[in-house]
Amino acid sequence: MPLIPPLPDTMTSKPGFAALQQAANWYAKIQDVASLQTYPAALQHWLEESQENQQAWQYVLNISQHFTPLREYGAQALYLRFSIFN
């Protein structure tokens, strides 16, 4: 779950590749528990730099929601696999 709440879905066009790549990198960084204390302020600064960054962030958040069921299924499968052998 992201620390920065999703922005309103006001995208009229797809953000550029560079902004999407940066947003994906930020998303990966905030998913890392070790970086939860160091990145949120920098992420907020990045979001405030441009509307394209905000659009890219929203785009990445929207796409990541499609993978939530897979992550939950993977965690359940992993738990079951190891609980059977213990």
Distance bins in CASP14 RR format, pairs under 12 A and 6 or more apart:
PFRMAT RR
TARGET T0000
AUTHOR 0000-0000-0000
RMODE 2
METHOD distances of the structure
MODEL  1
1 27 0 0 0 0 0 1 0 0 0 0 0
1 30 0 0 0 0 1 0 0 0 0 0 0
1 31 0 0 0 0 1 0 0 0 0 0 0
1 36 0 0 0 0 0 1 0 0 0 0 0
1 61 0 0 0 0 0 1 0 0 0 0 0
1 64 0 0 0 0 0 1 0 0 0 0 0
1 65 0 0 0 0 0 1 0 0 0 0 0
1 68 0 0 0 0 1 0 0 0 0 0 0
1 71 0 0 0 0 0 1 0 0 0 0 0
2 23 0 0 0 0 0 1 0 0 0 0 0
2 26 0 0 0 0 1 0 0 0 0 0 0
2 27 1 0 0 1 0 0 0 0 0 0 0
2 28 0 0 0 0 0 1 0 0 0 0 0
2 29 0 0 0 0 0 1 0 0 0 0 0
2 30 1 0 0 1 0 0 0 0 0 0 0
2 31 0 0 0 0 1 0 0 0 0 0 0
2 36 0 0 0 0 0 1 0 0 0 0 0
2 39 0 0 0 0 0 1 0 0 0 0 0
2 40 0 0 0 0 1 0 0 0 0 0 0
2 43 0 0 0 0 1 0 0 0 0 0 0
2 44 0 0 0 0 0 1 0 0 0 0 0
2 47 0 0 0 0 0 1 0 0 0 0 0
2 57 0 0 0 0 1 0 0 0 0 0 0
2 58 0 0 0 0 0 1 0 0 0 0 0
2 60 0 0 0 0 1 0 0 0 0 0 0
2 61 1 0 0 1 0 0 0 0 0 0 0
2 62 0 0 0 0 0 1 0 0 0 0 0
2 64 0 0 0 0 1 0 0 0 0 0 0
2 65 0 0 0 0 0 1 0 0 0 0 0
2 68 0 0 0 0 0 1 0 0 0 0 0
3 26 0 0 0 0 0 1 0 0 0 0 0
3 27 0 0 0 0 0 1 0 0 0 0 0
3 29 0 0 0 0 0 1 0 0 0 0 0
3 30 1 0 1 0 0 0 0 0 0 0 0
3 31 0 0 0 0 0 1 0 0 0 0 0
3 32 0 0 0 0 0 1 0 0 0 0 0
3 33 0 0 0 0 0 1 0 0 0 0 0
3 35 0 0 0 0 0 1 0 0 0 0 0
3 36 1 0 0 1 0 0 0 0 0 0 0
3 37 0 0 0 0 0 1 0 0 0 0 0
3 38 0 0 0 0 0 1 0 0 0 0 0
3 39 0 0 0 0 1 0 0 0 0 0 0
3 40 1 0 1 0 0 0 0 0 0 0 0
3 41 0 0 0 0 0 1 0 0 0 0 0
3 42 0 0 0 0 0 1 0 0 0 0 0
3 43 1 0 0 1 0 0 0 0 0 0 0
3 44 0 0 0 0 1 0 0 0 0 0 0
3 47 0 0 0 0 0 1 0 0 0 0 0
3 57 0 0 0 0 0 1 0 0 0 0 0
3 61 0 0 0 0 0 1 0 0 0 0 0
4 23 0 0 0 0 0 1 0 0 0 0 0
4 26 0 0 0 0 1 0 0 0 0 0 0
4 27 0 0 0 0 1 0 0 0 0 0 0
4 29 0 0 0 0 0 1 0 0 0 0 0
4 30 1 0 0 1 0 0 0 0 0 0 0
4 36 0 0 0 0 0 1 0 0 0 0 0
4 39 0 0 0 0 1 0 0 0 0 0 0
4 40 1 0 0 1 0 0 0 0 0 0 0
4 41 0 0 0 0 0 1 0 0 0 0 0
4 42 0 0 0 0 0 1 0 0 0 0 0
4 43 1 0 1 0 0 0 0 0 0 0 0
4 44 1 0 0 1 0 0 0 0 0 0 0
4 45 0 0 0 0 0 1 0 0 0 0 0
4 46 0 0 0 0 1 0 0 0 0 0 0
4 47 1 0 0 1 0 0 0 0 0 0 0
4 48 0 0 0 0 0 1 0 0 0 0 0
4 53 0 0 0 0 0 1 0 0 0 0 0
4 54 0 0 0 0 0 1 0 0 0 0 0
4 57 1 0 0 1 0 0 0 0 0 0 0
4 58 0 0 0 0 0 1 0 0 0 0 0
4 60 0 0 0 0 0 1 0 0 0 0 0
4 61 0 0 0 0 1 0 0 0 0 0 0
5 40 0 0 0 0 0 1 0 0 0 0 0
5 43 0 0 0 0 0 1 0 0 0 0 0
5 44 0 0 0 0 0 1 0 0 0 0 0
5 47 0 0 0 0 0 1 0 0 0 0 0
5 54 0 0 0 0 0 1 0 0 0 0 0
5 57 0 0 0 0 0 1 0 0 0 0 0
5 58 0 0 0 0 0 1 0 0 0 0 0
5 61 0 0 0 0 1 0 0 0 0 0 0
6 23 0 0 0 0 0 1 0 0 0 0 0
6 27 0 0 0 0 0 1 0 0 0 0 0
6 47 0 0 0 0 0 1 0 0 0 0 0
6 54 0 0 0 0 0 1 0 0 0 0 0
6 55 0 0 0 0 0 1 0 0 0 0 0
6 57 1 0 0 1 0 0 0 0 0 0 0
6 58 1 0 0 1 0 0 0 0 0 0 0
6 59 0 0 0 0 0 1 0 0 0 0 0
6 60 0 0 0 0 1 0 0 0 0 0 0
6 61 1 0 1 0 0 0 0 0 0 0 0
6 62 1 0 0 1 0 0 0 0 0 0 0
6 63 0 0 0 0 0 1 0 0 0 0 0
6 64 0 0 0 0 1 0 0 0 0 0 0
6 65 0 0 0 0 1 0 0 0 0 0 0
7 15 0 0 0 0 0 1 0 0 0 0 0
7 23 0 0 0 0 0 1 0 0 0 0 0
7 44 0 0 0 0 0 1 0 0 0 0 0
7 47 1 0 0 1 0 0 0 0 0 0 0
7 48 0 0 0 0 0 1 0 0 0 0 0
7 51 0 0 0 0 1 0 0 0 0 0 0
7 53 0 0 0 0 1 0 0 0 0 0 0
7 54 1 0 1 0 0 0 0 0 0 0 0
7 55 0 0 0 0 1 0 0 0 0 0 0
7 56 0 0 0 0 0 1 0 0 0 0 0
7 57 1 0 0 1 0 0 0 0 0 0 0
7 58 1 0 1 0 0 0 0 0 0 0 0
7 59 0 0 0 0 0 1 0 0 0 0 0
7 60 0 0 0 0 0 1 0 0 0 0 0
7 61 0 0 0 0 1 0 0 0 0 0 0
7 62 0 0 0 0 0 1 0 0 0 0 0
8 51 0 0 0 0 0 1 0 0 0 0 0
8 54 0 0 0 0 1 0 0 0 0 0 0
8 55 0 0 0 0 0 1 0 0 0 0 0
8 57 0 0 0 0 0 1 0 0 0 0 0
8 58 1 0 0 1 0 0 0 0 0 0 0
8 61 0 0 0 0 0 1 0 0 0 0 0
8 62 0 0 0 0 0 1 0 0 0 0 0
9 54 0 0 0 0 0 1 0 0 0 0 0
9 55 0 0 0 0 1 0 0 0 0 0 0
9 57 0 0 0 0 0 1 0 0 0 0 0
9 58 1 0 0 1 0 0 0 0 0 0 0
9 59 0 0 0 0 1 0 0 0 0 0 0
9 61 0 0 0 0 1 0 0 0 0 0 0
9 62 1 0 0 1 0 0 0 0 0 0 0
9 65 0 0 0 0 0 1 0 0 0 0 0
10 51 0 0 0 0 1 0 0 0 0 0 0
10 54 0 0 0 0 1 0 0 0 0 0 0
10 55 1 0 0 1 0 0 0 0 0 0 0
10 58 1 0 0 1 0 0 0 0 0 0 0
10 59 0 0 0 0 0 1 0 0 0 0 0
11 19 0 0 0 0 0 1 0 0 0 0 0
11 20 0 0 0 0 0 1 0 0 0 0 0
11 51 0 0 0 0 1 0 0 0 0 0 0
11 52 0 0 0 0 0 1 0 0 0 0 0
11 54 0 0 0 0 1 0 0 0 0 0 0
11 55 1 0 1 0 0 0 0 0 0 0 0
11 56 0 0 0 0 1 0 0 0 0 0 0
11 57 0 0 0 0 0 1 0 0 0 0 0
11 58 1 0 0 1 0 0 0 0 0 0 0
11 59 1 0 0 1 0 0 0 0 0 0 0
11 60 0 0 0 0 0 1 0 0 0 0 0
11 61 0 0 0 0 0 1 0 0 0 0 0
11 62 0 0 0 0 1 0 0 0 0 0 0
12 51 0 0 0 0 0 1 0 0 0 0 0
12 52 0 0 0 0 0 1 0 0 0 0 0
12 55 0 0 0 0 1 0 0 0 0 0 0
12 58 0 0 0 0 0 1 0 0 0 0 0
13 19 0 0 0 0 0 1 0 0 0 0 0
13 51 0 0 0 0 0 1 0 0 0 0 0
13 52 0 0 0 0 1 0 0 0 0 0 0
13 55 1 0 0 1 0 0 0 0 0 0 0
13 56 0 0 0 0 0 1 0 0 0 0 0
13 59 0 0 0 0 0 1 0 0 0 0 0
14 20 1 0 0 1 0 0 0 0 0 0 0
14 23 0 0 0 0 0 1 0 0 0 0 0
14 52 0 0 0 0 0 1 0 0 0 0 0
14 55 1 0 0 1 0 0 0 0 0 0 0
14 56 0 0 0 0 1 0 0 0 0 0 0
14 58 0 0 0 0 0 1 0 0 0 0 0
14 59 1 0 0 1 0 0 0 0 0 0 0
14 60 0 0 0 0 0 1 0 0 0 0 0
14 62 0 0 0 0 0 1 0 0 0 0 0
14 63 0 0 0 0 0 1 0 0 0 0 0
15 21 0 0 0 0 1 0 0 0 0 0 0
15 22 0 0 0 0 1 0 0 0 0 0 0
15 23 1 0 0 1 0 0 0 0 0 0 0
15 24 0 0 0 0 0 1 0 0 0 0 0
15 50 0 0 0 0 1 0 0 0 0 0 0
15 51 0 0 0 0 1 0 0 0 0 0 0
15 52 1 0 1 0 0 0 0 0 0 0 0
15 53 1 0 0 1 0 0 0 0 0 0 0
15 54 0 0 0 0 1 0 0 0 0 0 0
15 55 1 0 1 0 0 0 0 0 0 0 0
15 56 1 1 0 0 0 0 0 0 0 0 0
15 57 0 0 0 0 1 0 0 0 0 0 0
15 58 0 0 0 0 1 0 0 0 0 0 0
15 59 1 0 1 0 0 0 0 0 0 0 0
15 60 0 0 0 0 1 0 0 0 0 0 0
15 62 0 0 0 0 0 1 0 0 0 0 0
15 63 0 0 0 0 0 1 0 0 0 0 0
16 22 0 0 0 0 1 0 0 0 0 0 0
16 23 0 0 0 0 1 0 0 0 0 0 0
16 24 0 0 0 0 0 1 0 0 0 0 0
16 50 0 0 0 0 0 1 0 0 0 0 0
16 51 0 0 0 0 0 1 0 0 0 0 0
16 52 1 0 0 1 0 0 0 0 0 0 0
16 53 0 0 0 0 0 1 0 0 0 0 0
16 55 0 0 0 0 1 0 0 0 0 0 0
16 56 1 0 0 1 0 0 0 0 0 0 0
16 59 0 0 0 0 1 0 0 0 0 0 0
17 23 0 0 0 0 0 1 0 0 0 0 0
17 24 0 0 0 0 0 1 0 0 0 0 0
17 52 0 0 0 0 0 1 0 0 0 0 0
17 56 0 0 0 0 1 0 0 0 0 0 0
17 59 0 0 0 0 0 1 0 0 0 0 0
18 24 0 0 0 0 0 1 0 0 0 0 0
18 25 0 0 0 0 0 1 0 0 0 0 0
18 50 0 0 0 0 0 1 0 0 0 0 0
18 52 0 0 0 0 1 0 0 0 0 0 0
18 53 0 0 0 0 1 0 0 0 0 0 0
18 56 0 0 0 0 1 0 0 0 0 0 0
19 25 0 0 0 0 0 1 0 0 0 0 0
19 26 0 0 0 0 0 1 0 0 0 0 0
19 46 0 0 0 0 1 0 0 0 0 0 0
19 47 0 0 0 0 0 1 0 0 0 0 0
19 49 0 0 0 0 1 0 0 0 0 0 0
19 50 1 0 0 1 0 0 0 0 0 0 0
19 51 0 0 0 0 1 0 0 0 0 0 0
19 52 1 0 1 0 0 0 0 0 0 0 0
19 53 1 0 1 0 0 0 0 0 0 0 0
19 54 0 0 0 0 1 0 0 0 0 0 0
19 55 1 0 0 1 0 0 0 0 0 0 0
19 56 1 1 0 0 0 0 0 0 0 0 0
19 57 0 0 0 0 1 0 0 0 0 0 0
19 58 0 0 0 0 0 1 0 0 0 0 0
19 59 0 0 0 0 1 0 0 0 0 0 0
19 60 0 0 0 0 1 0 0 0 0 0 0
20 26 0 0 0 0 0 1 0 0 0 0 0
20 27 0 0 0 0 0 1 0 0 0 0 0
20 52 0 0 0 0 1 0 0 0 0 0 0
20 53 0 0 0 0 1 0 0 0 0 0 0
20 55 0 0 0 0 1 0 0 0 0 0 0
20 56 1 0 1 0 0 0 0 0 0 0 0
20 57 0 0 0 0 1 0 0 0 0 0 0
20 58 0 0 0 0 0 1 0 0 0 0 0
20 59 1 0 0 1 0 0 0 0 0 0 0
20 60 1 0 0 1 0 0 0 0 0 0 0
20 61 0 0 0 0 0 1 0 0 0 0 0
20 62 0 0 0 0 0 1 0 0 0 0 0
20 63 0 0 0 0 1 0 0 0 0 0 0
21 27 0 0 0 0 0 1 0 0 0 0 0
21 28 0 0 0 0 0 1 0 0 0 0 0
21 52 0 0 0 0 0 1 0 0 0 0 0
21 53 0 0 0 0 0 1 0 0 0 0 0
21 56 0 0 0 0 1 0 0 0 0 0 0
21 57 0 0 0 0 0 1 0 0 0 0 0
21 59 0 0 0 0 0 1 0 0 0 0 0
21 60 0 0 0 0 1 0 0 0 0 0 0
22 28 0 0 0 0 0 1 0 0 0 0 0
22 29 0 0 0 0 0 1 0 0 0 0 0
22 42 0 0 0 0 0 1 0 0 0 0 0
22 43 0 0 0 0 0 1 0 0 0 0 0
22 46 1 0 0 1 0 0 0 0 0 0 0
22 47 0 0 0 0 0 1 0 0 0 0 0
22 49 0 0 0 0 1 0 0 0 0 0 0
22 50 0 0 0 0 0 1 0 0 0 0 0
22 52 0 0 0 0 1 0 0 0 0 0 0
22 53 1 0 0 1 0 0 0 0 0 0 0
22 54 0 0 0 0 0 1 0 0 0 0 0
22 55 0 0 0 0 0 1 0 0 0 0 0
22 56 1 0 0 1 0 0 0 0 0 0 0
22 57 0 0 0 0 1 0 0 0 0 0 0
22 59 0 0 0 0 0 1 0 0 0 0 0
22 60 0 0 0 0 1 0 0 0 0 0 0
23 29 0 0 0 0 0 1 0 0 0 0 0
23 30 0 0 0 0 0 1 0 0 0 0 0
23 43 0 0 0 0 1 0 0 0 0 0 0
23 46 0 0 0 0 1 0 0 0 0 0 0
23 47 0 0 0 0 1 0 0 0 0 0 0
23 49 0 0 0 0 0 1 0 0 0 0 0
23 50 0 0 0 0 0 1 0 0 0 0 0
23 52 0 0 0 0 1 0 0 0 0 0 0
23 53 1 0 0 1 0 0 0 0 0 0 0
23 54 0 0 0 0 1 0 0 0 0 0 0
23 55 0 0 0 0 1 0 0 0 0 0 0
23 56 1 1 0 0 0 0 0 0 0 0 0
23 57 1 0 1 0 0 0 0 0 0 0 0
23 58 0 0 0 0 1 0 0 0 0 0 0
23 59 1 0 0 1 0 0 0 0 0 0 0
23 60 1 0 1 0 0 0 0 0 0 0 0
23 61 0 0 0 0 1 0 0 0 0 0 0
23 62 0 0 0 0 0 1 0 0 0 0 0
23 63 0 0 0 0 1 0 0 0 0 0 0
23 64 0 0 0 0 0 1 0 0 0 0 0
24 30 0 0 0 0 0 1 0 0 0 0 0
24 31 0 0 0 0 0 1 0 0 0 0 0
24 56 0 0 0 0 1 0 0 0 0 0 0
24 57 0 0 0 0 1 0 0 0 0 0 0
24 59 0 0 0 0 1 0 0 0 0 0 0
24 60 1 0 1 0 0 0 0 0 0 0 0
24 61 0 0 0 0 0 1 0 0 0 0 0
24 63 0 0 0 0 1 0 0 0 0 0 0
24 64 0 0 0 0 1 0 0 0 0 0 0
25 31 0 0 0 0 0 1 0 0 0 0 0
25 32 0 0 0 0 0 1 0 0 0 0 0
25 35 0 0 0 0 0 1 0 0 0 0 0
25 39 0 0 0 0 0 1 0 0 0 0 0
25 42 0 0 0 0 0 1 0 0 0 0 0
25 43 0 0 0 0 0 1 0 0 0 0 0
25 46 0 0 0 0 1 0 0 0 0 0 0
25 53 0 0 0 0 0 1 0 0 0 0 0
25 56 0 0 0 0 0 1 0 0 0 0 0
25 57 0 0 0 0 0 1 0 0 0 0 0
25 60 0 0 0 0 1 0 0 0 0 0 0
26 32 0 0 0 0 0 1 0 0 0 0 0
26 35 0 0 0 0 0 1 0 0 0 0 0
26 39 1 0 0 1 0 0 0 0 0 0 0
26 40 0 0 0 0 1 0 0 0 0 0 0
26 42 0 0 0 0 1 0 0 0 0 0 0
26 43 1 0 1 0 0 0 0 0 0 0 0
26 44 0 0 0 0 0 1 0 0 0 0 0
26 45 0 0 0 0 0 1 0 0 0 0 0
26 46 1 0 0 1 0 0 0 0 0 0 0
26 47 0 0 0 0 1 0 0 0 0 0 0
26 49 0 0 0 0 0 1 0 0 0 0 0
26 53 0 0 0 0 1 0 0 0 0 0 0
26 54 0 0 0 0 0 1 0 0 0 0 0
26 56 0 0 0 0 1 0 0 0 0 0 0
26 57 1 0 0 1 0 0 0 0 0 0 0
26 59 0 0 0 0 0 1 0 0 0 0 0
26 60 1 0 0 1 0 0 0 0 0 0 0
26 61 0 0 0 0 0 1 0 0 0 0 0
26 64 0 0 0 0 0 1 0 0 0 0 0
27 35 0 0 0 0 0 1 0 0 0 0 0
27 39 0 0 0 0 0 1 0 0 0 0 0
27 43 0 0 0 0 1 0 0 0 0 0 0
27 46 0 0 0 0 0 1 0 0 0 0 0
27 56 0 0 0 0 1 0 0 0 0 0 0
27 57 1 0 0 1 0 0 0 0 0 0 0
27 58 0 0 0 0 0 1 0 0 0 0 0
27 59 0 0 0 0 0 1 0 0 0 0 0
27 60 1 0 1 0 0 0 0 0 0 0 0
27 61 1 0 0 1 0 0 0 0 0 0 0
27 62 0 0 0 0 0 1 0 0 0 0 0
27 63 0 0 0 0 1 0 0 0 0 0 0
27 64 1 0 0 1 0 0 0 0 0 0 0
27 65 0 0 0 0 0 1 0 0 0 0 0
27 67 0 0 0 0 0 1 0 0 0 0 0
28 35 0 0 0 0 1 0 0 0 0 0 0
28 39 0 0 0 0 0 1 0 0 0 0 0
28 43 0 0 0 0 0 1 0 0 0 0 0
28 60 0 0 0 0 1 0 0 0 0 0 0
28 64 0 0 0 0 0 1 0 0 0 0 0
29 35 1 0 1 0 0 0 0 0 0 0 0
29 36 0 0 0 0 1 0 0 0 0 0 0
29 37 0 0 0 0 0 1 0 0 0 0 0
29 38 0 0 0 0 1 0 0 0 0 0 0
29 39 1 0 1 0 0 0 0 0 0 0 0
29 40 0 0 0 0 1 0 0 0 0 0 0
29 42 0 0 0 0 1 0 0 0 0 0 0
29 43 1 0 0 1 0 0 0 0 0 0 0
29 46 0 0 0 0 0 1 0 0 0 0 0
29 60 0 0 0 0 0 1 0 0 0 0 0
30 36 1 0 0 1 0 0 0 0 0 0 0
30 37 0 0 0 0 0 1 0 0 0 0 0
30 38 0 0 0 0 1 0 0 0 0 0 0
30 39 1 0 1 0 0 0 0 0 0 0 0
30 40 1 0 0 1 0 0 0 0 0 0 0
30 41 0 0 0 0 0 1 0 0 0 0 0
30 42 0 0 0 0 0 1 0 0 0 0 0
30 43 1 0 0 1 0 0 0 0 0 0 0
30 44 0 0 0 0 0 1 0 0 0 0 0
30 46 0 0 0 0 0 1 0 0 0 0 0
30 47 0 0 0 0 0 1 0 0 0 0 0
30 57 0 0 0 0 0 1 0 0 0 0 0
30 60 0 0 0 0 0 1 0 0 0 0 0
30 61 0 0 0 0 0 1 0 0 0 0 0
30 64 0 0 0 0 0 1 0 0 0 0 0
31 39 0 0 0 0 0 1 0 0 0 0 0
31 43 0 0 0 0 0 1 0 0 0 0 0
31 60 0 0 0 0 0 1 0 0 0 0 0
31 61 0 0 0 0 0 1 0 0 0 0 0
31 64 0 0 0 0 1 0 0 0 0 0 0
31 67 0 0 0 0 0 1 0 0 0 0 0
31 71 0 0 0 0 0 1 0 0 0 0 0
32 38 0 0 0 0 1 0 0 0 0 0 0
32 39 0 0 0 0 1 0 0 0 0 0 0
33 39 0 0 0 0 0 1 0 0 0 0 0
35 41 0 0 0 0 0 1 0 0 0 0 0
35 42 0 0 0 0 1 0 0 0 0 0 0
35 43 0 0 0 0 1 0 0 0 0 0 0
36 43 0 0 0 0 0 1 0 0 0 0 0
39 45 0 0 0 0 0 1 0 0 0 0 0
39 46 0 0 0 0 1 0 0 0 0 0 0
39 47 0 0 0 0 0 1 0 0 0 0 0
40 46 0 0 0 0 0 1 0 0 0 0 0
40 47 0 0 0 0 0 1 0 0 0 0 0
41 47 0 0 0 0 0 1 0 0 0 0 0
41 48 0 0 0 0 0 1 0 0 0 0 0
42 48 0 0 0 0 0 1 0 0 0 0 0
42 49 0 0 0 0 0 1 0 0 0 0 0
43 49 0 0 0 0 0 1 0 0 0 0 0
43 53 0 0 0 0 1 0 0 0 0 0 0
43 54 0 0 0 0 0 1 0 0 0 0 0
43 56 0 0 0 0 0 1 0 0 0 0 0
43 57 0 0 0 0 1 0 0 0 0 0 0
43 60 0 0 0 0 0 1 0 0 0 0 0
43 61 0 0 0 0 0 1 0 0 0 0 0
44 53 0 0 0 0 0 1 0 0 0 0 0
44 54 0 0 0 0 0 1 0 0 0 0 0
44 57 0 0 0 0 0 1 0 0 0 0 0
45 53 0 0 0 0 1 0 0 0 0 0 0
46 52 0 0 0 0 0 1 0 0 0 0 0
46 53 1 0 1 0 0 0 0 0 0 0 0
46 54 0 0 0 0 1 0 0 0 0 0 0
46 56 0 0 0 0 1 0 0 0 0 0 0
46 57 0 0 0 0 1 0 0 0 0 0 0
47 53 1 0 1 0 0 0 0 0 0 0 0
47 54 1 0 1 0 0 0 0 0 0 0 0
47 55 0 0 0 0 0 1 0 0 0 0 0
47 56 0 0 0 0 1 0 0 0 0 0 0
47 57 1 0 1 0 0 0 0 0 0 0 0
47 58 0 0 0 0 1 0 0 0 0 0 0
47 60 0 0 0 0 0 1 0 0 0 0 0
47 61 0 0 0 0 0 1 0 0 0 0 0
48 54 0 0 0 0 1 0 0 0 0 0 0
48 57 0 0 0 0 0 1 0 0 0 0 0
49 56 0 0 0 0 0 1 0 0 0 0 0
49 57 0 0 0 0 0 1 0 0 0 0 0
50 56 0 0 0 0 1 0 0 0 0 0 0
50 57 0 0 0 0 0 1 0 0 0 0 0
51 57 0 0 0 0 0 1 0 0 0 0 0
51 58 0 0 0 0 0 1 0 0 0 0 0
52 58 0 0 0 0 0 1 0 0 0 0 0
52 59 0 0 0 0 0 1 0 0 0 0 0
53 59 0 0 0 0 0 1 0 0 0 0 0
53 60 0 0 0 0 0 1 0 0 0 0 0
54 60 0 0 0 0 0 1 0 0 0 0 0
54 61 0 0 0 0 0 1 0 0 0 0 0
55 61 0 0 0 0 0 1 0 0 0 0 0
55 62 0 0 0 0 0 1 0 0 0 0 0
56 62 0 0 0 0 0 1 0 0 0 0 0
56 63 0 0 0 0 0 1 0 0 0 0 0
57 63 0 0 0 0 0 1 0 0 0 0 0
57 64 0 0 0 0 0 1 0 0 0 0 0
58 64 0 0 0 0 0 1 0 0 0 0 0
58 65 0 0 0 0 0 1 0 0 0 0 0
59 65 0 0 0 0 0 1 0 0 0 0 0
59 66 0 0 0 0 0 1 0 0 0 0 0
60 66 0 0 0 0 0 1 0 0 0 0 0
60 67 0 0 0 0 0 1 0 0 0 0 0
61 67 0 0 0 0 0 1 0 0 0 0 0
61 68 0 0 0 0 0 1 0 0 0 0 0
62 68 0 0 0 0 0 1 0 0 0 0 0
64 70 0 0 0 0 0 1 0 0 0 0 0
64 71 0 0 0 0 1 0 0 0 0 0 0
65 71 0 0 0 0 0 1 0 0 0 0 0
65 72 0 0 0 0 0 1 0 0 0 0 0
67 73 0 0 0 0 0 1 0 0 0 0 0
67 74 0 0 0 0 0 1 0 0 0 0 0
68 74 0 0 0 0 0 1 0 0 0 0 0
68 75 0 0 0 0 0 1 0 0 0 0 0
69 75 0 0 0 0 0 1 0 0 0 0 0
69 76 0 0 0 0 0 1 0 0 0 0 0
70 76 0 0 0 0 0 1 0 0 0 0 0
70 77 0 0 0 0 0 1 0 0 0 0 0
71 77 0 0 0 0 0 1 0 0 0 0 0
71 78 0 0 0 0 0 1 0 0 0 0 0
72 78 0 0 0 0 0 1 0 0 0 0 0
72 79 0 0 0 0 0 1 0 0 0 0 0
73 79 0 0 0 0 0 1 0 0 0 0 0
73 80 0 0 0 0 0 1 0 0 0 0 0
74 80 0 0 0 0 1 0 0 0 0 0 0
74 81 0 0 0 0 1 0 0 0 0 0 0
75 81 0 0 0 0 0 1 0 0 0 0 0
75 82 0 0 0 0 0 1 0 0 0 0 0
76 82 0 0 0 0 0 1 0 0 0 0 0
76 83 0 0 0 0 0 1 0 0 0 0 0
77 83 0 0 0 0 0 1 0 0 0 0 0
77 84 0 0 0 0 0 1 0 0 0 0 0
78 84 0 0 0 0 0 1 0 0 0 0 0
78 85 0 0 0 0 0 1 0 0 0 0 0
79 85 0 0 0 0 0 1 0 0 0 0 0
79 86 0 0 0 0 0 1 0 0 0 0 0
80 86 0 0 0 0 0 1 0 0 0 0 0
END
